[in-house]
Amino acid sequence: MLHRYLRATFWISYVAAKSAGAAFLFGTDATTLVSRQDRVWKRLAKRMAWPLLFRLADQVIVPSSGTRNLILSLGLPRERVTLTPYVVDNDWWTAQSARVDREAVRASWGAKPSDTVILFCAKLQPWKRPADLLRAFAKANLPNALLVFAGEGPLRQQLAAEAVALGVDSRVRFLGFVNQSQLPAVYTSADVMVLPSEYEPFAVVVNEAMLCGCPVIASDLVGAAQDLIAPVCRKFIFPCGDVPALAALLSTTARDRTLLQSIRQLGLAHLQTWTPQRNVSATLEAIELAVPRAQGKKPTGNELQTGASKSSVSSARQS
Protein backbone atom coordinates (compact mmCIF):
# COMPACT_ATOMS: atom_id res chain seq x y z
CA MET A 1 0.00 0.00 0.00
CA LEU A 2 2.02 2.93 -1.30
CA HIS A 3 1.43 6.62 -1.94
CA ARG A 4 4.81 7.92 -3.18
CA TYR A 5 4.47 7.03 -6.84
CA LEU A 6 7.14 9.53 -7.88
CA ARG A 7 9.78 7.50 -6.05
CA ALA A 8 11.64 4.53 -7.47
CA THR A 9 10.61 2.34 -4.52
CA PHE A 10 6.99 2.53 -5.67
CA TRP A 11 7.81 1.11 -9.08
CA ILE A 12 10.23 -1.48 -7.69
CA SER A 13 7.46 -2.70 -5.38
CA TYR A 14 4.96 -2.73 -8.24
CA VAL A 15 7.21 -4.82 -10.47
CA ALA A 16 8.06 -7.17 -7.58
CA ALA A 17 4.38 -7.66 -6.73
CA LYS A 18 3.43 -8.37 -10.31
CA SER A 19 6.35 -10.76 -10.76
CA ALA A 20 5.30 -12.67 -7.65
CA GLY A 21 1.60 -12.62 -8.46
CA ALA A 22 0.96 -10.68 -5.24
CA ALA A 23 -1.78 -8.11 -4.77
CA PHE A 24 -0.69 -4.48 -5.11
CA LEU A 25 -2.79 -1.91 -3.24
CA PHE A 26 -2.17 1.79 -3.01
CA GLY A 27 -4.00 5.09 -2.80
CA THR A 28 -3.82 8.77 -1.97
CA ASP A 29 -5.32 11.17 0.55
CA ALA A 30 -5.86 13.93 -2.04
CA THR A 31 -9.39 15.23 -2.43
CA THR A 32 -8.63 17.43 -5.43
CA LEU A 33 -6.12 17.65 -8.27
CA VAL A 34 -5.12 21.07 -6.94
CA SER A 35 -1.95 20.95 -4.84
CA ARG A 36 -0.98 23.33 -2.05
CA GLN A 37 1.39 25.15 -4.38
CA ASP A 38 -0.99 25.04 -7.31
CA ARG A 39 0.40 24.91 -10.82
CA VAL A 40 -1.87 24.59 -13.83
CA TRP A 41 0.52 22.21 -15.56
CA LYS A 42 0.50 19.92 -12.52
CA ARG A 43 -3.28 19.75 -12.57
CA LEU A 44 -3.29 18.90 -16.26
CA ALA A 45 -0.58 16.28 -15.79
CA LYS A 46 -2.51 14.64 -12.95
CA ARG A 47 -5.72 14.69 -14.97
CA MET A 48 -3.98 12.70 -17.71
CA ALA A 49 -1.73 10.46 -15.61
CA TRP A 50 -3.76 9.56 -12.54
CA PRO A 51 -6.47 7.51 -14.30
CA LEU A 52 -3.69 5.32 -15.75
CA LEU A 53 -1.75 5.24 -12.49
CA PHE A 54 -4.63 4.12 -10.28
CA ARG A 55 -5.65 1.42 -12.73
CA LEU A 56 -2.35 -0.26 -11.84
CA ALA A 57 -3.72 -1.01 -8.37
CA ASP A 58 -5.49 -4.27 -7.78
CA GLN A 59 -7.58 -2.23 -5.36
CA VAL A 60 -7.37 1.49 -4.59
CA ILE A 61 -7.58 2.42 -0.92
CA VAL A 62 -8.75 5.89 0.13
CA PRO A 63 -9.04 7.47 3.60
CA SER A 64 -12.07 9.70 3.05
CA SER A 65 -15.23 10.22 1.04
CA GLY A 66 -13.63 13.23 -0.64
CA THR A 67 -10.77 11.10 -1.92
CA ARG A 68 -13.16 8.38 -3.05
CA ASN A 69 -15.15 10.95 -5.03
CA LEU A 70 -11.95 12.19 -6.66
CA ILE A 71 -10.86 8.69 -7.70
CA LEU A 72 -14.33 7.91 -9.07
CA SER A 73 -14.26 11.16 -11.04
CA LEU A 74 -11.13 9.86 -12.78
CA GLY A 75 -13.19 7.03 -14.24
CA LEU A 76 -12.35 4.15 -11.91
CA PRO A 77 -15.28 1.81 -11.19
CA ARG A 78 -16.72 1.99 -7.69
CA GLU A 79 -15.91 -1.67 -6.93
CA ARG A 80 -12.20 -0.94 -7.43
CA VAL A 81 -12.14 1.66 -4.62
CA THR A 82 -12.30 0.90 -0.87
CA LEU A 83 -12.73 3.51 1.85
CA THR A 84 -10.30 2.80 4.70
CA PRO A 85 -11.12 5.68 7.05
CA TYR A 86 -8.50 8.09 8.37
CA VAL A 87 -8.58 7.34 12.09
CA VAL A 88 -6.78 7.93 15.37
CA ASP A 89 -6.74 5.85 18.55
CA ASN A 90 -10.25 6.69 19.67
CA ASP A 91 -9.93 4.98 23.05
CA TRP A 92 -6.73 6.84 23.94
CA TRP A 93 -8.19 10.28 23.15
CA THR A 94 -11.42 9.73 25.06
CA ALA A 95 -9.57 8.28 28.05
CA GLN A 96 -7.11 11.19 28.17
CA SER A 97 -9.95 13.70 27.83
CA ALA A 98 -11.75 12.18 30.82
CA ARG A 99 -8.72 12.93 33.03
CA VAL A 100 -8.56 16.65 32.19
CA ASP A 101 -9.28 19.28 34.84
CA ARG A 102 -11.16 21.52 32.42
CA GLU A 103 -11.76 24.40 34.81
CA ALA A 104 -8.09 24.57 35.79
CA VAL A 105 -6.89 24.64 32.19
CA ARG A 106 -9.38 27.32 31.22
CA ALA A 107 -8.40 29.38 34.27
CA SER A 108 -4.73 29.18 33.17
CA TRP A 109 -5.80 30.87 29.92
CA GLY A 110 -7.65 33.59 31.82
CA ALA A 111 -11.07 32.32 30.73
CA LYS A 112 -14.06 32.89 32.99
CA PRO A 113 -16.57 30.03 33.43
CA SER A 114 -19.09 31.91 31.29
CA ASP A 115 -16.60 32.58 28.44
CA THR A 116 -16.77 30.76 25.14
CA VAL A 117 -13.29 29.47 24.28
CA ILE A 118 -12.63 29.27 20.54
CA LEU A 119 -9.62 27.16 19.54
CA PHE A 120 -7.31 27.11 16.54
CA CYS A 121 -5.03 24.05 16.66
CA ALA A 122 -2.55 23.79 13.77
CA LYS A 123 0.70 25.23 12.52
CA LEU A 124 0.51 28.97 11.92
CA GLN A 125 1.05 28.60 8.18
CA PRO A 126 -0.55 30.65 5.35
CA TRP A 127 -2.61 27.75 3.92
CA LYS A 128 -4.14 27.13 7.36
CA ARG A 129 -5.59 30.68 7.18
CA PRO A 130 -5.42 31.51 10.91
CA ALA A 131 -5.86 35.20 10.08
CA ASP A 132 -9.37 34.43 8.78
CA LEU A 133 -10.32 33.19 12.24
CA LEU A 134 -8.73 36.18 13.98
CA ARG A 135 -10.62 38.60 11.70
CA ALA A 136 -13.88 36.70 12.12
CA PHE A 137 -13.40 36.76 15.90
CA ALA A 138 -12.93 40.54 15.81
CA LYS A 139 -15.89 41.00 13.46
CA ALA A 140 -18.18 38.89 15.67
CA ASN A 141 -17.38 41.23 18.59
CA LEU A 142 -17.72 38.66 21.36
CA PRO A 143 -16.84 40.27 24.72
CA ASN A 144 -17.39 37.00 26.60
CA ALA A 145 -15.17 34.88 24.39
CA LEU A 146 -11.50 33.96 24.19
CA LEU A 147 -9.56 32.97 21.07
CA VAL A 148 -6.75 30.47 21.69
CA PHE A 149 -4.07 29.63 19.11
CA ALA A 150 -2.34 26.30 19.81
CA GLY A 151 0.57 25.92 17.41
CA GLU A 152 3.70 27.64 16.23
CA GLY A 153 4.68 28.94 12.82
CA PRO A 154 5.87 31.87 10.69
CA LEU A 155 2.60 33.82 11.01
CA ARG A 156 2.71 34.16 14.80
CA GLN A 157 4.17 37.68 14.95
CA GLN A 158 1.87 38.88 12.18
CA LEU A 159 -1.17 37.49 13.99
CA ALA A 160 -0.11 39.03 17.30
CA ALA A 161 0.32 42.43 15.63
CA GLU A 162 -3.02 42.15 13.86
CA ALA A 163 -4.77 41.21 17.10
CA VAL A 164 -3.49 44.50 18.56
CA ALA A 165 -4.58 46.44 15.48
CA LEU A 166 -8.06 44.89 15.66
CA GLY A 167 -8.35 45.70 19.36
CA VAL A 168 -8.84 42.09 20.47
CA ASP A 169 -5.37 41.25 21.79
CA SER A 170 -6.62 41.10 25.40
CA ARG A 171 -8.92 38.22 24.38
CA VAL A 172 -6.38 36.30 22.27
CA ARG A 173 -3.92 33.71 23.62
CA PHE A 174 -0.94 32.16 21.85
CA LEU A 175 0.08 28.85 23.43
CA GLY A 176 2.90 28.11 20.98
CA PHE A 177 3.79 24.51 20.15
CA VAL A 178 1.73 22.00 22.11
CA ASN A 179 3.01 18.44 22.54
CA GLN A 180 0.56 15.67 21.62
CA SER A 181 0.40 14.51 25.23
CA GLN A 182 -1.00 17.95 26.15
CA LEU A 183 -3.49 18.21 23.30
CA PRO A 184 -6.34 16.35 25.06
CA ALA A 185 -6.34 19.07 27.73
CA VAL A 186 -6.45 21.79 25.06
CA TYR A 187 -9.31 20.21 23.10
CA THR A 188 -11.32 19.31 26.21
CA SER A 189 -11.03 22.81 27.64
CA ALA A 190 -12.20 24.57 24.47
CA ASP A 191 -15.86 25.07 23.54
CA VAL A 192 -15.35 24.88 19.78
CA MET A 193 -12.41 24.43 17.40
CA VAL A 194 -12.13 26.19 14.05
CA LEU A 195 -10.08 24.99 11.05
CA PRO A 196 -10.28 27.57 8.21
CA SER A 197 -7.70 25.89 5.92
CA GLU A 198 -7.62 26.31 2.16
CA TYR A 199 -5.63 23.07 1.73
CA GLU A 200 -6.29 20.16 4.07
CA PRO A 201 -6.65 16.67 2.53
CA PHE A 202 -8.16 15.36 5.76
CA ALA A 203 -7.04 16.82 9.16
CA VAL A 204 -7.00 14.28 11.99
CA VAL A 205 -7.16 17.18 14.45
CA VAL A 206 -10.90 17.02 13.72
CA ASN A 207 -11.01 13.39 14.94
CA GLU A 208 -8.98 14.32 18.01
CA ALA A 209 -11.04 17.36 18.98
CA MET A 210 -14.39 15.62 18.53
CA LEU A 211 -13.23 12.64 20.60
CA CYS A 212 -12.42 15.12 23.38
CA GLY A 213 -15.93 16.56 23.18
CA CYS A 214 -14.95 19.69 21.26
CA PRO A 215 -17.26 20.53 18.31
CA VAL A 216 -15.50 21.62 15.12
CA ILE A 217 -16.21 24.35 12.58
CA ALA A 218 -14.26 23.93 9.33
CA SER A 219 -13.97 25.35 5.85
CA ASP A 220 -15.41 23.41 2.94
CA LEU A 221 -11.85 22.62 1.78
CA VAL A 222 -11.04 20.54 4.86
CA GLY A 223 -11.26 16.86 3.92
CA ALA A 224 -12.64 15.72 7.27
CA ALA A 225 -15.59 18.09 6.95
CA GLN A 226 -17.55 15.76 4.69
CA ASP A 227 -17.03 12.63 6.79
CA LEU A 228 -16.92 13.92 10.35
CA ILE A 229 -18.60 17.34 10.55
CA ALA A 230 -21.40 17.20 7.96
CA PRO A 231 -23.09 14.14 9.53
CA VAL A 232 -23.19 15.99 12.87
CA CYS A 233 -23.90 19.60 11.86
CA ARG A 234 -23.60 20.62 8.22
CA LYS A 235 -24.06 24.28 9.21
CA PHE A 236 -20.63 24.14 10.84
CA ILE A 237 -18.99 24.02 7.39
CA PHE A 238 -18.41 27.42 5.78
CA PRO A 239 -16.97 28.55 2.42
CA CYS A 240 -13.21 28.89 2.70
CA GLY A 241 -12.18 32.54 2.98
CA ASP A 242 -15.68 33.79 3.85
CA VAL A 243 -14.85 35.74 7.01
CA PRO A 244 -18.40 37.14 7.52
CA ALA A 245 -19.84 33.61 7.35
CA LEU A 246 -17.33 32.40 9.91
CA ALA A 247 -18.05 35.41 12.14
CA ALA A 248 -21.75 34.54 12.04
CA LEU A 249 -20.98 30.96 13.09
CA LEU A 250 -18.84 32.18 15.98
CA SER A 251 -21.68 34.44 17.14
CA THR A 252 -24.11 31.52 16.99
CA THR A 253 -21.89 29.23 19.06
CA ALA A 254 -21.12 31.93 21.62
CA ARG A 255 -24.77 32.61 22.39
CA ASP A 256 -26.14 29.06 22.14
CA ARG A 257 -24.44 26.76 24.65
CA THR A 258 -27.30 24.27 24.31
CA LEU A 259 -26.48 23.87 20.61
CA LEU A 260 -22.82 23.24 21.41
CA GLN A 261 -23.71 20.61 24.00
CA SER A 262 -25.98 18.84 21.51
CA ILE A 263 -23.31 18.85 18.80
CA ARG A 264 -20.72 17.65 21.31
CA GLN A 265 -22.80 14.56 22.06
CA LEU A 266 -23.65 13.92 18.41
CA GLY A 267 -19.98 14.20 17.51
CA LEU A 268 -18.92 11.66 20.10
CA ALA A 269 -21.60 9.27 18.88
CA HIS A 270 -20.58 9.71 15.24
CA LEU A 271 -16.92 8.97 16.00
CA GLN A 272 -18.03 5.52 17.17
CA THR A 273 -18.64 4.77 13.47
CA TRP A 274 -15.21 6.08 12.39
CA THR A 275 -12.85 3.79 14.26
CA PRO A 276 -9.58 1.86 13.94
CA GLN A 277 -11.65 -1.33 13.89
CA ARG A 278 -13.52 -0.07 10.85
CA ASN A 279 -10.22 0.80 9.18
CA VAL A 280 -8.89 -2.73 9.75
CA SER A 281 -12.11 -4.29 8.48
CA ALA A 282 -12.09 -2.15 5.35
CA THR A 283 -8.43 -2.93 4.67
CA LEU A 284 -9.12 -6.66 4.88
CA GLU A 285 -12.04 -6.15 2.51
CA ALA A 286 -9.74 -4.38 0.05
CA ILE A 287 -7.24 -7.24 0.22
CA GLU A 288 -9.99 -9.81 -0.35
CA LEU A 289 -10.99 -7.97 -3.51
CA ALA A 290 -7.41 -7.39 -4.69
CA VAL A 291 -5.99 -10.90 -4.38
CA PRO A 292 -8.17 -12.53 -7.08
CA ARG A 293 -7.36 -9.68 -9.49
CA ALA A 294 -3.64 -10.09 -8.84
CA GLN A 295 -4.01 -13.77 -9.75
CA GLY A 296 -5.71 -12.92 -13.03
CA LYS A 297 -9.18 -13.75 -11.77
CA LYS A 298 -12.23 -11.61 -11.26
CA PRO A 299 -13.48 -11.26 -7.69
CA THR A 300 -16.40 -13.60 -7.14
CA GLY A 301 -19.96 -12.36 -6.90
CA ASN A 302 -19.90 -12.93 -3.14
CA GLU A 303 -16.73 -10.86 -2.72
CA LEU A 304 -18.10 -8.00 -4.80
CA GLN A 305 -21.45 -8.19 -3.02
CA THR A 306 -19.73 -8.11 0.37
CA GLY A 307 -17.65 -5.10 -0.68
CA ALA A 308 -20.71 -3.30 -2.07
CA SER A 309 -22.70 -4.05 1.07
CA LYS A 310 -19.97 -2.67 3.33
CA SER A 311 -19.63 0.40 1.12
CA SER A 312 -23.38 0.97 1.31
CA VAL A 313 -23.27 0.77 5.09
CA SER A 314 -20.36 3.24 5.15
CA SER A 315 -22.20 5.67 2.90
CA ALA A 316 -25.35 5.42 4.97
CA ARG A 317 -23.41 6.20 8.13
CA GLN A 318 -21.92 9.29 6.50
CA SER A 319 -25.16 10.71 5.10
PEZI-V643284 format. One record per run of one state. SS is the DSSP state (H for helix, E for strand, - for the rest). FROM is the first residue (numbers start at 1). TO is the last residue. If there is no record, write none. Layout:
ss from to
SS FROM TO
SS FROM TO
//
This chain:
ss from to
- 1 1
E 2 2
- 3 7
H 8 20
- 21 24
E 25 28
- 29 39
H 40 54
- 55 58
E 59 62
- 63 64
H 65 73
- 74 77
H 78 80
E 81 83
- 84 89
H 90 98
- 99 101
H 102 108
- 109 115
E 116 121
- 122 125
H 126 128
- 129 129
H 130 140
- 141 144
E 145 151
- 152 155
H 156 166
- 167 168
H 169 171
E 172 176
- 177 179
H 180 189
- 190 191
E 192 195
- 196 199
E 200 200
- 201 203
H 204 211
- 212 214
E 215 219
- 220 221
E 222 222
- 223 223
H 224 236
E 237 238
- 239 242
H 243 255
- 256 256
H 257 271
- 272 275
H 276 294
- 295 300
H 301 318
- 319 319
//
